[in-house]
Amino acid sequence: MSRPPAGCAKEIRTEAEGPVGLITLNRPSVLNALNHPLMEGLVGALEDFERAPSIGCIIITGNAKAFAAGADIKEMDHATTAEISRDPHLSRWDRVGKCAKPVIAAVSGFALGGGCELALACDMIVASETAVFGQPEINIGVMPGAGGTQRLTRILGKTRAMEMVLTGKRMTAREALAAGLVNRVVPVESYLEQAKKLAHEIAAQPPMAVRMAKEAVLKALDVDLDAGLALERRLFYSLFDTGDQKEGMRAFIEKREPKFTGK
Ligand code: CAA
């Protein structure tokens, strides 16, 4: 493999806290603008955590001032259509959305453009009171390119997504909570702790069931109800070949805590 270990990219920091993998975006001087090395490092770290049997849930975070203020404008201002469409950069956001393990965005400060789209590619968002979400690309002559028009519309509905995308106006953390964009809003001092708490809760669940439940919930956004129900049923049945299903149900009947092994 030619790729260096993900933890080596200076644009991100990674650490494992028991079964929780933490990825911190680390370009604070430019509000974590998402340039190529950062996104490459992020995807590498995500894939490492995805492969690691000991990791049950992943957090992506920035710092108190910025989750990320978007794709790096200074990397693309001169690009032509031919050049930018050959560039694999935007597919890295798709990779985050396809992670088999649950991913939580712990967001404080700016989550704009590609930063908002990165948070939306995660499965859940824990926001600090200072978080602001927006798709300001229209103000610089373009439009969202890393999922914003699709993911925002699925969450907010057409009318609110349209206003955000066409005006570039930002949404506060409280507005995002009311709109169902984020799971919770907490004081800035504790957003990372709260995200970790949620991640540890999920990581303690049986991993096969978590993985399949995630797959089924995501599919609900893409397929009609009958197809979604059929997938759900197949995944439900398949869990009966796992040791964790036997253990979980036996523990309930024996009135004790289950001991899940991931088998
Ligand atoms: N790309 C590159 N650099 C960025 C950046 C970005 N997206 N956002 C901020 N920076 C840099 C600034 O250039 C500045 O660097 P210097 O000190 O070297 O000048 C530094 O970060 C601090 O930024 P500001 O001085 O602008 O800080 P502020 O507090 O006055 O403003 C802000 C903060 C409102 C977030 C402002 O920085 C801003 O508007 N940033 C751009 C937001 C944006 O348009 N994002 C969309 C990018 S395009 C995209 O994401 C496409 C896509 O769909 C994938």
Boltz pocket constraint, residues with backbone or C-beta under 6 A from the ligand:
constraints:
  - pocket:
      binder: B
      contacts: [[A, 29], [A, 30], [A, 31], [A, 33], [A, 34], [A, 69], [A, 70], [A, 71], [A, 72], [A, 73], [A, 74], [A, 110], [A, 112], [A, 113], [A, 114], [A, 115], [A, 117], [A, 136], [A, 137], [A, 140], [A, 143], [A, 144], [A, 145], [A, 146], [A, 148]]
      max_distance: 6.0
